[in-house]
């Protein structure tokens, strides 16, 4: 199964807590600046996600939501960042 992390780029401050907490190294810090001048997290490896939701739990900005990608969409490994 593949999971999609929806990260509110303009809410994320790029603190890196989610990146450090992820046991599968799914998330990374983006090289693109958001509207507030921060470098937000993004889902670098969606295929490695095990849906433990630790990233969403530790996020102090409540900027992460995780959804299951069903069927054909999972095979495409769609990246949002």
Beta strands, then each sheet from edge to edge (+ up, - down):
strand 1: 2-7
strand 2: 27-33
strand 3: 39-43
strand 4: 64-69
sheet 1: 1+ 4-
sheet 2: 2+ 3-
end
